[in-house]
Amino acid sequence: MLTMVLVFLIGLLGLGLMQVHLLSLLLCLEMMMVALYLGLGSIPMVGYNYPLMFALVLLTFSACEASSGLALLVLISRSHGGDLLKSFNLS
């Protein structure tokens, strides 16, 4: 359980501090999702399968988030010439 908390906090710290490239932000989000998945996998099953089903749903959402994030990364790098966050015009 301590490992899951440490991996989640490292991902959160990277999300807060490493705001240079879009790819590094997506990797930090993926690290946080994997930490949540590991945390749900470590819950002991006591006769019911709800934690297992919730973990599978979370894994599905994580795969969808990764694929949509990579599609957005390709789209943004083609339109802006790179994935630097400072080059984006958000206004």
Beta strands, then each sheet from edge to edge (+ up, - down):
end
